[in-house]
């Protein structure tokens, strides 16, 4: 008796891995990597990094978009949304541009569809922001913001374990305030980001 016939008698089926569908998305704009892992900045607003991470309230996933200043690691803008889309990124950039002079700043990201969209490119041009992209599948090109996300999750979200849609953004806001104003960093001579910025401006 053949193996195939025996399998049929025993109702055994092999598990066939489904092939992944290839994405048909074509980036509108891909910028050169202007940072090239040179994460040191000599003044505020020179080099910025941005990214999105997922966070959860235990029932649903949400998306956190953040912009960070590499001069002092300060979080200068952030937004939480149920949708990981271009609007989330544009809203984050809008919040940043409302608070600061961003002209000629470098804003670095990965090559996610939001950051290579025409709408994102247009928004950067409106404010004379220089776009910058990591190389494909190279997370170390944006290591600083990945580090912030890790701190946020391990020091706050995993410990708190938010249970509602209202509790989650509040937890993020509380941690960002703590991170910016109270969390000392060795890179900043044992100062918090905003304290470091004020000390150098004095």
NUPAZA-62220 format. One line per field, with one value per atom (N, C-alpha, C): residue in three letters; atom name; x, y, z. Coordinates in steps of 0.1 Angstrom, whole numbers, plus 5000, padded with zeros to 4 digits. Layout:
BEGIN
residuo = (ALA, ...)
atomo = (CA, ...)
x = (X, ...)
y = (Y, ...)
z = (Z, ...)
END
This chain:
BEGIN
residuo = (UNK, UNK, UNK, UNK, UNK, UNK, UNK, UNK, UNK, UNK, UNK, UNK, UNK, UNK, UNK, UNK, UNK, UNK, UNK, UNK, UNK, UNK, UNK, UNK, UNK, UNK, UNK, UNK, UNK, UNK, UNK, UNK, UNK, UNK, UNK, UNK, UNK, UNK, UNK, UNK, UNK, UNK, UNK, UNK, UNK, UNK, UNK, UNK, UNK, UNK, UNK, UNK, UNK, UNK, UNK, UNK, UNK, UNK, UNK, UNK, UNK, UNK, UNK, UNK, UNK, UNK, UNK, UNK, UNK, UNK, UNK, UNK, UNK, UNK, UNK, UNK, UNK, UNK, UNK, UNK, UNK, UNK, UNK, UNK, UNK, UNK, UNK, UNK, UNK, UNK, UNK, UNK, UNK, UNK, UNK, UNK, UNK, UNK, UNK, UNK, UNK, UNK, UNK, UNK, UNK, UNK, UNK, UNK, UNK, UNK, UNK, UNK, UNK, UNK, UNK, UNK, UNK, UNK, UNK, UNK, UNK, UNK, UNK, UNK, UNK, UNK, UNK, UNK, UNK, UNK, UNK, UNK, UNK, UNK, UNK, UNK, UNK, UNK, UNK, UNK, UNK, UNK, UNK, UNK, UNK, UNK, UNK, UNK, UNK, UNK, UNK, UNK, UNK, UNK, UNK, UNK, UNK, UNK, UNK, UNK, UNK, UNK, UNK, UNK, UNK, UNK, UNK, UNK, UNK, UNK, UNK, UNK, UNK, UNK, UNK, UNK, UNK, UNK, UNK, UNK, UNK, UNK, UNK, UNK, UNK, UNK, UNK, UNK, UNK, UNK, UNK, UNK, UNK, UNK, UNK, UNK, UNK, UNK, UNK, UNK, UNK, UNK, UNK, UNK, UNK, UNK, UNK, UNK, UNK, UNK, UNK, UNK, UNK, UNK, UNK, UNK, UNK, UNK, UNK, UNK, UNK, UNK, UNK, UNK, UNK, UNK, UNK, UNK, UNK, UNK, UNK, UNK, UNK, UNK, UNK, UNK, UNK, UNK, UNK, UNK, UNK, UNK, UNK, UNK, UNK, UNK, UNK, UNK, UNK, UNK, UNK, UNK, UNK, UNK, UNK, UNK, UNK, UNK, UNK, UNK, UNK, UNK, UNK, UNK, UNK, UNK, UNK, UNK, UNK, UNK, UNK, UNK, UNK, UNK, UNK, UNK, UNK, UNK, UNK, UNK, UNK, UNK, UNK, UNK, UNK, UNK, UNK, UNK, UNK, UNK, UNK, UNK, UNK, UNK, UNK, UNK, UNK, UNK, UNK, UNK, UNK, UNK, UNK, UNK, UNK, UNK, UNK, UNK, UNK, UNK, UNK, UNK, UNK, UNK, UNK, UNK, UNK, UNK, UNK, UNK, UNK, UNK, UNK, UNK, UNK, UNK, UNK, UNK, UNK, UNK, UNK, UNK, UNK, UNK, UNK, UNK, UNK, UNK, UNK, UNK, UNK, UNK, UNK, UNK, UNK, UNK, UNK, UNK, UNK, UNK, UNK, UNK, UNK, UNK, UNK, UNK, UNK, UNK, UNK, UNK, UNK, UNK, UNK, UNK, UNK, UNK, UNK, UNK, UNK, UNK, UNK, UNK, UNK, UNK, UNK, UNK, UNK, UNK, UNK, UNK, UNK, UNK, UNK, UNK, UNK, UNK, UNK, UNK, UNK, UNK, UNK, UNK, UNK, UNK, UNK, UNK, UNK, UNK, UNK, UNK, UNK, UNK, UNK, UNK, UNK, UNK, UNK, UNK, UNK, UNK, UNK, UNK, UNK, UNK, UNK, UNK, UNK, UNK, UNK, UNK, UNK, UNK, UNK, UNK, UNK, UNK, UNK, UNK, UNK, UNK, UNK, UNK, UNK, UNK, UNK, UNK, UNK, UNK, UNK, UNK, UNK, UNK, UNK, UNK, UNK, UNK, UNK, UNK, UNK, UNK, UNK, UNK, UNK, UNK, UNK, UNK, UNK, UNK, UNK, UNK, UNK, UNK, UNK, UNK, UNK, UNK, UNK, UNK, UNK, UNK, UNK, UNK, UNK, UNK, UNK, UNK, UNK, UNK, UNK, UNK, UNK, UNK, UNK, UNK, UNK, UNK, UNK, UNK, UNK, UNK, UNK, UNK, UNK, UNK, UNK, UNK, UNK, UNK, UNK, UNK, UNK, UNK, UNK, UNK, UNK, UNK, UNK, UNK, UNK, UNK, UNK, UNK, UNK, UNK, UNK, UNK, UNK, UNK, UNK, UNK, UNK, UNK, UNK, UNK, UNK, UNK, UNK, UNK, UNK, UNK, UNK, UNK, UNK, UNK, UNK, UNK, UNK, UNK, UNK, UNK, UNK, UNK, UNK, UNK, UNK, UNK, UNK, UNK, UNK, UNK, UNK, UNK, UNK, UNK, UNK, UNK, UNK, UNK, UNK, UNK, UNK, UNK, UNK, UNK, UNK, UNK, UNK, UNK, UNK, UNK, UNK, UNK, UNK, UNK, UNK, UNK, UNK, UNK, UNK, UNK, UNK, UNK, UNK, UNK, UNK, UNK, UNK, UNK, UNK, UNK, UNK, UNK, UNK, UNK, UNK, UNK, UNK, UNK, UNK, UNK, UNK, UNK, UNK, UNK, UNK, UNK)
atomo = (N, CA, C, N, CA, C, N, CA, C, N, CA, C, N, CA, C, N, CA, C, N, CA, C, N, CA, C, N, CA, C, N, CA, C, N, CA, C, N, CA, C, N, CA, C, N, CA, C, N, CA, C, N, CA, C, N, CA, C, N, CA, C, N, CA, C, N, CA, C, N, CA, C, N, CA, C, N, CA, C, N, CA, C, N, CA, C, N, CA, C, N, CA, C, N, CA, C, N, CA, C, N, CA, C, N, CA, C, N, CA, C, N, CA, C, N, CA, C, N, CA, C, N, CA, C, N, CA, C, N, CA, C, N, CA, C, N, CA, C, N, CA, C, N, CA, C, N, CA, C, N, CA, C, N, CA, C, N, CA, C, N, CA, C, N, CA, C, N, CA, C, N, CA, C, N, CA, C, N, CA, C, N, CA, C, N, CA, C, N, CA, C, N, CA, C, N, CA, C, N, CA, C, N, CA, C, N, CA, C, N, CA, C, N, CA, C, N, CA, C, N, CA, C, N, CA, C, N, CA, C, N, CA, C, N, CA, C, N, CA, C, N, CA, C, N, CA, C, N, CA, C, N, CA, C, N, CA, C, N, CA, C, N, CA, C, N, CA, C, N, CA, C, N, CA, C, N, CA, C, N, CA, C, N, CA, C, N, CA, C, N, CA, C, N, CA, C, N, CA, C, N, CA, C, N, CA, C, N, CA, C, N, CA, C, N, CA, C, N, CA, C, N, CA, C, N, CA, C, N, CA, C, N, CA, C, N, CA, C, N, CA, C, N, CA, C, N, CA, C, N, CA, C, N, CA, C, N, CA, C, N, CA, C, N, CA, C, N, CA, C, N, CA, C, N, CA, C, N, CA, C, N, CA, C, N, CA, C, N, CA, C, N, CA, C, N, CA, C, N, CA, C, N, CA, C, N, CA, C, N, CA, C, N, CA, C, N, CA, C, N, CA, C, N, CA, C, N, CA, C, N, CA, C, N, CA, C, N, CA, C, N, CA, C, N, CA, C, N, CA, C, N, CA, C, N, CA, C, N, CA, C, N, CA, C, N, CA, C, N, CA, C, N, CA, C, N, CA, C, N, CA, C, N, CA, C, N, CA, C, N, CA, C, N, CA, C, N, CA, C, N, CA, C, N, CA, C, N, CA, C, N, CA, C, N, CA, C, N, CA, C, N, CA, C, N, CA, C, N, CA, C, N, CA, C, N, CA, C, N, CA, C, N, CA, C, N, CA, C, N, CA, C, N, CA, C, N, CA, C, N, CA, C, N, CA, C, N, CA, C, N, CA, C, N, CA, C, N, CA, C, N, CA, C, N, CA, C, N, CA, C, N, CA, C, N, CA, C, N, CA, C, N, CA, C, N, CA, C, N, CA, C, N, CA, C, N, CA, C, N, CA, C, N, CA, C, N, CA, C, N, CA, C, N, CA, C, N, CA, C, N, CA, C, N, CA, C, N, CA, C, N, CA, C, N, CA, C, N, CA, C, N, CA, C, N, CA, C, N, CA, C, N, CA, C, N, CA, C, N, CA, C, N, CA, C, N, CA, C, N, CA, C, N, CA, C, N, CA, C, N, CA, C, N, CA, C)
x = (5009, 5000, 5009, 5005, 5014, 5011, 5021, 5020, 5008, 5006, 4995, 4982, 4980, 4967, 4965, 4976, 4975, 4971, 4977, 4974, 4959, 4953, 4939, 4931, 4934, 4926, 4926, 4938, 4939, 4935, 4930, 4926, 4937, 4949, 4960, 4963, 4965, 4968, 4981, 4989, 5001, 4998, 5005, 5003, 5012, 5005, 5012, 5013, 5024, 5026, 5021, 5013, 5008, 5018, 5019, 5029, 5024, 5033, 5030, 5026, 5016, 5014, 5024, 5029, 5039, 5032, 5037, 5031, 5032, 5021, 5021, 5024, 5027, 5029, 5042, 5042, 5054, 5056, 5067, 5070, 5069, 5063, 5063, 5077, 5082, 5095, 5103, 5116, 5126, 5137, 5140, 5151, 5164, 5175, 5188, 5189, 5197, 5199, 5209, 5203, 5211, 5219, 5213, 5219, 5231, 5230, 5240, 5245, 5236, 5238, 5247, 5248, 5254, 5244, 5241, 5230, 5233, 5245, 5249, 5245, 5238, 5235, 5240, 5244, 5251, 5241, 5229, 5219, 5205, 5195, 5181, 5176, 5168, 5161, 5169, 5181, 5189, 5186, 5186, 5184, 5172, 5162, 5150, 5148, 5142, 5139, 5124, 5118, 5104, 5101, 5091, 5087, 5073, 5068, 5055, 5057, 5051, 5051, 5037, 5034, 5021, 5021, 5010, 5007, 4994, 4991, 4978, 4972, 4959, 4952, 4947, 4952, 4948, 4937, 4929, 4918, 4921, 4927, 4929, 4943, 4948, 4961, 4958, 4968, 4968, 4982, 4983, 4996, 5001, 5013, 5019, 5030, 5028, 5037, 5045, 5058, 5066, 5077, 5080, 5092, 5101, 5114, 5124, 5135, 5140, 5151, 5164, 5173, 5186, 5196, 5193, 5202, 5202, 5190, 5188, 5178, 5175, 5166, 5151, 5148, 5135, 5124, 5113, 5101, 5094, 5093, 5088, 5074, 5069, 5056, 5052, 5039, 5034, 5019, 5015, 5000, 4997, 4985, 4980, 4968, 4967, 4956, 4952, 4940, 4936, 4941, 4944, 4948, 4963, 4970, 4984, 4984, 4982, 4980, 4988, 4986, 4994, 4989, 4976, 4971, 4978, 4980, 4987, 5001, 5008, 5021, 5020, 5011, 5009, 5004, 4996, 4992, 5003, 5013, 5024, 5033, 5036, 5044, 5037, 5024, 5017, 5019, 5018, 5020, 5034, 5044, 5058, 5059, 5054, 5056, 5049, 5039, 5031, 5040, 5048, 5055, 5069, 5075, 5089, 5092, 5103, 5109, 5116, 5110, 5116, 5123, 5124, 5130, 5145, 5148, 5161, 5164, 5155, 5157, 5157, 5165, 5164, 5155, 5145, 5135, 5137, 5142, 5146, 5136, 5133, 5124, 5128, 5120, 5122, 5115, 5114, 5107, 5093, 5086, 5072, 5064, 5052, 5044, 5040, 5038, 5035, 5046, 5058, 5069, 5074, 5069, 5073, 5061, 5051, 5039, 5041, 5033, 5034, 5029, 5019, 5013, 5024, 5032, 5043, 5053, 5057, 5067, 5063, 5050, 5045, 5045, 5041, 5042, 5056, 5066, 5079, 5084, 5080, 5084, 5078, 5065, 5058, 5066, 5073, 5080, 5096, 5100, 5114, 5122, 5116, 5122, 5129, 5141, 5148, 5145, 5139, 5135, 5148, 5147, 5158, 5152, 5157, 5152, 5163, 5159, 5168, 5169, 5179, 5179, 5169, 5164, 5154, 5158, 5149, 5151, 5164, 5167, 5178, 5174, 5169, 5164, 5174, 5187, 5198, 5200, 5195, 5196, 5187, 5178, 5169, 5169, 5181, 5182, 5177, 5179, 5176, 5161, 5152, 5138, 5133, 5140, 5137, 5140, 5151, 5155, 5144, 5139, 5128, 5116, 5112, 5100, 5102, 5114, 5117, 5116, 5121, 5120, 5105, 5098, 5084, 5076, 5079, 5071, 5076, 5089, 5094, 5092, 5093, 5093, 5079, 5070, 5056, 5045, 5044, 5032, 5031, 5042, 5042, 5039, 5043, 5041, 5027, 5022, 5009, 4997, 5000, 4989, 4976, 4976, 4964, 4952, 4940, 4928, 4917, 4920, 4910, 4916, 4908, 4912, 4916, 4910, 4913, 4926, 4928, 4939, 4953, 4952, 4965, 4971, 4964, 4970, 4975, 4968, 4972, 4985, 4987, 4999, 5011, 5008, 5019, 5023, 5013, 5015, 5023, 5019, 5026, 5041, 5043, 5057, 5065, 5060, 5067, 5071, 5062, 5065, 5077, 5076, 5086, 5099, 5099, 5111, 5117, 5109, 5115, 5120, 5113, 5116, 5123, 5123, 5128, 5137, 5137, 5145, 5160, 5169, 5183, 5189, 5198, 5205, 5220, 5227, 5242, 5247, 5241, 5245, 5244, 5234, 5231, 5238, 5248, 5256, 5247, 5239, 5230, 5219, 5215, 5203, 5192, 5180, 5168, 5169, 5162, 5163, 5160, 5149, 5146, 5156, 5159, 5169, 5182, 5186, 5199, 5198, 5186, 5185, 5185, 5178, 5178, 5192, 5200, 5213, 5222, 5221, 5230, 5226, 5213, 5208, 5211, 5214, 5217, 5230)
y = (4988, 5000, 5012, 5022, 5034, 5043, 5052, 5061, 5070, 5075, 5084, 5078, 5065, 5058, 5056, 5052, 5050, 5063, 5075, 5088, 5091, 5087, 5090, 5081, 5069, 5060, 5065, 5071, 5076, 5091, 5097, 5111, 5120, 5117, 5126, 5135, 5148, 5157, 5164, 5166, 5174, 5189, 5196, 5210, 5218, 5225, 5233, 5247, 5253, 5267, 5275, 5285, 5294, 5304, 5307, 5317, 5331, 5339, 5353, 5361, 5369, 5378, 5389, 5391, 5402, 5416, 5426, 5439, 5445, 5451, 5458, 5473, 5478, 5492, 5496, 5507, 5514, 5527, 5529, 5542, 5553, 5564, 5576, 5584, 5584, 5592, 5584, 5581, 5575, 5585, 5590, 5599, 5592, 5599, 5593, 5592, 5583, 5582, 5593, 5605, 5616, 5614, 5606, 5604, 5595, 5584, 5573, 5570, 5568, 5564, 5574, 5587, 5597, 5604, 5599, 5603, 5615, 5620, 5632, 5644, 5653, 5667, 5677, 5689, 5699, 5710, 5709, 5719, 5713, 5718, 5713, 5715, 5706, 5708, 5705, 5700, 5696, 5683, 5673, 5659, 5653, 5649, 5643, 5629, 5620, 5607, 5604, 5596, 5593, 5579, 5573, 5559, 5557, 5545, 5540, 5527, 5525, 5512, 5509, 5496, 5492, 5491, 5494, 5493, 5487, 5482, 5475, 5478, 5478, 5479, 5466, 5455, 5442, 5436, 5445, 5441, 5445, 5456, 5462, 5467, 5467, 5473, 5487, 5496, 5510, 5513, 5524, 5528, 5541, 5541, 5553, 5558, 5571, 5577, 5588, 5588, 5597, 5604, 5617, 5624, 5627, 5624, 5626, 5634, 5644, 5652, 5646, 5643, 5636, 5645, 5658, 5666, 5662, 5660, 5656, 5645, 5638, 5626, 5630, 5643, 5648, 5643, 5639, 5636, 5649, 5653, 5666, 5666, 5654, 5652, 5637, 5635, 5621, 5621, 5610, 5608, 5593, 5590, 5576, 5575, 5564, 5561, 5547, 5544, 5530, 5525, 5535, 5532, 5535, 5526, 5528, 5533, 5546, 5552, 5565, 5571, 5583, 5595, 5595, 5606, 5606, 5594, 5594, 5601, 5598, 5604, 5619, 5623, 5637, 5645, 5639, 5646, 5648, 5638, 5639, 5650, 5651, 5662, 5675, 5676, 5688, 5693, 5684, 5688, 5693, 5687, 5692, 5706, 5708, 5720, 5732, 5729, 5740, 5745, 5737, 5741, 5746, 5743, 5747, 5752, 5758, 5762, 5750, 5744, 5731, 5733, 5745, 5747, 5741, 5733, 5728, 5716, 5712, 5700, 5688, 5678, 5665, 5656, 5650, 5641, 5627, 5618, 5605, 5594, 5585, 5574, 5562, 5551, 5539, 5542, 5531, 5533, 5527, 5529, 5525, 5533, 5527, 5534, 5548, 5550, 5564, 5574, 5570, 5579, 5580, 5572, 5573, 5577, 5582, 5586, 5600, 5604, 5617, 5627, 5624, 5633, 5637, 5627, 5630, 5639, 5635, 5643, 5658, 5660, 5673, 5681, 5674, 5681, 5685, 5677, 5681, 5693, 5693, 5704, 5717, 5716, 5728, 5735, 5728, 5733, 5733, 5730, 5730, 5720, 5709, 5698, 5688, 5684, 5675, 5660, 5653, 5639, 5630, 5619, 5609, 5596, 5586, 5572, 5562, 5553, 5541, 5533, 5524, 5514, 5504, 5497, 5487, 5476, 5473, 5462, 5464, 5476, 5479, 5488, 5481, 5489, 5497, 5493, 5500, 5514, 5516, 5530, 5540, 5534, 5543, 5538, 5534, 5528, 5536, 5549, 5558, 5557, 5558, 5558, 5544, 5534, 5520, 5519, 5525, 5525, 5531, 5543, 5549, 5541, 5534, 5525, 5514, 5509, 5498, 5503, 5515, 5520, 5523, 5528, 5531, 5518, 5507, 5495, 5488, 5487, 5479, 5487, 5500, 5508, 5513, 5512, 5517, 5508, 5505, 5498, 5484, 5477, 5463, 5462, 5471, 5471, 5475, 5486, 5491, 5482, 5476, 5468, 5475, 5485, 5493, 5485, 5489, 5481, 5488, 5500, 5507, 5516, 5521, 5530, 5543, 5547, 5560, 5559, 5548, 5546, 5546, 5540, 5539, 5552, 5561, 5574, 5582, 5581, 5588, 5582, 5569, 5562, 5567, 5568, 5572, 5587, 5595, 5609, 5611, 5603, 5603, 5599, 5589, 5584, 5594, 5600, 5609, 5622, 5626, 5637, 5633, 5621, 5616, 5615, 5610, 5608, 5621, 5631, 5644, 5652, 5651, 5660, 5654, 5641, 5635, 5623, 5617, 5605, 5609, 5607, 5611, 5601, 5607, 5599, 5601, 5591, 5592, 5601, 5599, 5607, 5622, 5625, 5639, 5644, 5638, 5641, 5640, 5629, 5626, 5637, 5642, 5652, 5646, 5651, 5647, 5656, 5651, 5658, 5673, 5678, 5692, 5700, 5694, 5700, 5702, 5692, 5693, 5705, 5705, 5716, 5730, 5731, 5744, 5748, 5738, 5740, 5746, 5740, 5745, 5758, 5761, 5774, 5785, 5782, 5793, 5800)
z = (5000, 5000, 5000, 4992, 4991, 5003, 5005, 5017, 5015, 5002, 5000, 5003, 4999, 5001, 5016, 5023, 5038, 5045, 5041, 5046, 5045, 5033, 5030, 5039, 5042, 5050, 5065, 5069, 5083, 5084, 5073, 5072, 5076, 5072, 5075, 5063, 5066, 5056, 5059, 5050, 5052, 5053, 5061, 5063, 5053, 5044, 5034, 5038, 5038, 5042, 5030, 5034, 5023, 5019, 5007, 5002, 5006, 5010, 5014, 5001, 5002, 4990, 4990, 4979, 4978, 4977, 4984, 4984, 4971, 4966, 4954, 4955, 4968, 4971, 4965, 4958, 4952, 4959, 4965, 4972, 4963, 4967, 4959, 4960, 4972, 4974, 4984, 4980, 4989, 4990, 5002, 5005, 5007, 5005, 5009, 5024, 5029, 5044, 5048, 5052, 5056, 5069, 5078, 5091, 5090, 5083, 5083, 5096, 5106, 5119, 5127, 5122, 5129, 5138, 5150, 5158, 5167, 5167, 5175, 5168, 5175, 5170, 5179, 5174, 5182, 5186, 5182, 5186, 5184, 5192, 5190, 5176, 5172, 5159, 5146, 5148, 5136, 5131, 5139, 5135, 5143, 5136, 5142, 5137, 5145, 5141, 5144, 5136, 5138, 5134, 5141, 5138, 5145, 5142, 5148, 5154, 5166, 5173, 5177, 5179, 5184, 5199, 5205, 5219, 5221, 5233, 5235, 5249, 5249, 5262, 5267, 5261, 5264, 5256, 5249, 5240, 5226, 5224, 5210, 5209, 5197, 5193, 5189, 5193, 5188, 5183, 5177, 5171, 5176, 5181, 5186, 5176, 5172, 5163, 5171, 5170, 5178, 5170, 5173, 5168, 5179, 5177, 5188, 5183, 5191, 5188, 5192, 5183, 5187, 5195, 5195, 5203, 5218, 5223, 5237, 5240, 5229, 5230, 5234, 5234, 5238, 5228, 5233, 5225, 5223, 5210, 5207, 5201, 5197, 5192, 5193, 5195, 5196, 5194, 5188, 5185, 5187, 5192, 5193, 5184, 5177, 5168, 5167, 5164, 5161, 5147, 5139, 5125, 5122, 5116, 5112, 5098, 5096, 5083, 5081, 5070, 5066, 5075, 5079, 5087, 5101, 5106, 5119, 5118, 5108, 5106, 5104, 5095, 5092, 5105, 5113, 5125, 5135, 5135, 5144, 5139, 5126, 5120, 5123, 5121, 5124, 5138, 5147, 5161, 5163, 5157, 5159, 5152, 5140, 5133, 5140, 5147, 5155, 5166, 5172, 5184, 5182, 5170, 5168, 5154, 5153, 5139, 5134, 5123, 5118, 5105, 5100, 5087, 5087, 5077, 5075, 5084, 5092, 5101, 5092, 5096, 5090, 5098, 5091, 5098, 5092, 5100, 5095, 5099, 5090, 5093, 5086, 5087, 5079, 5066, 5058, 5045, 5045, 5056, 5057, 5047, 5043, 5033, 5037, 5050, 5054, 5051, 5053, 5052, 5037, 5028, 5014, 5006, 5012, 5005, 5000, 4990, 4984, 4994, 5002, 5012, 5022, 5026, 5036, 5030, 5018, 5010, 5009, 5005, 5004, 5017, 5028, 5041, 5044, 5042, 5045, 5037, 5024, 5015, 5020, 5025, 5030, 5041, 5049, 5061, 5059, 5047, 5043, 5052, 5055, 5062, 5053, 5057, 5048, 5052, 5043, 5046, 5045, 5053, 5053, 5056, 5049, 5051, 5054, 5063, 5066, 5054, 5053, 5043, 5046, 5036, 5038, 5048, 5057, 5067, 5075, 5079, 5087, 5098, 5109, 5120, 5128, 5127, 5134, 5128, 5116, 5111, 5118, 5126, 5134, 5149, 5154, 5167, 5178, 5178, 5189, 5193, 5183, 5186, 5190, 5184, 5188, 5203, 5208, 5222, 5230, 5226, 5233, 5235, 5224, 5224, 5234, 5235, 5244, 5259, 5262, 5275, 5279, 5270, 5272, 5276, 5268, 5271, 5283, 5286, 5297, 5310, 5310, 5322, 5326, 5316, 5319, 5314, 5301, 5296, 5301, 5301, 5305, 5320, 5328, 5342, 5346, 5339, 5342, 5336, 5324, 5318, 5317, 5308, 5306, 5302, 5307, 5305, 5297, 5292, 5284, 5274, 5265, 5254, 5260, 5271, 5278, 5286, 5292, 5301, 5293, 5281, 5273, 5269, 5263, 5259, 5271, 5282, 5295, 5300, 5299, 5303, 5294, 5281, 5272, 5275, 5278, 5281, 5294, 5304, 5317, 5315, 5307, 5306, 5298, 5287, 5279, 5288, 5297, 5306, 5315, 5321, 5329, 5321, 5309, 5301, 5298, 5294, 5290, 5302, 5313, 5324, 5336, 5338, 5350, 5348, 5336, 5334, 5330, 5340, 5337, 5327, 5319, 5308, 5309, 5308, 5309, 5297, 5285, 5274, 5276, 5285, 5287, 5300, 5304, 5317, 5329, 5329, 5340, 5342, 5331, 5331, 5323, 5326, 5317, 5305, 5294, 5281, 5282, 5288, 5288, 5297, 5308, 5317, 5309, 5302, 5294, 5283, 5277, 5267, 5273, 5285, 5291, 5297, 5301, 5307, 5296, 5284, 5273, 5267, 5269, 5264, 5273, 5286, 5296, 5294)
END
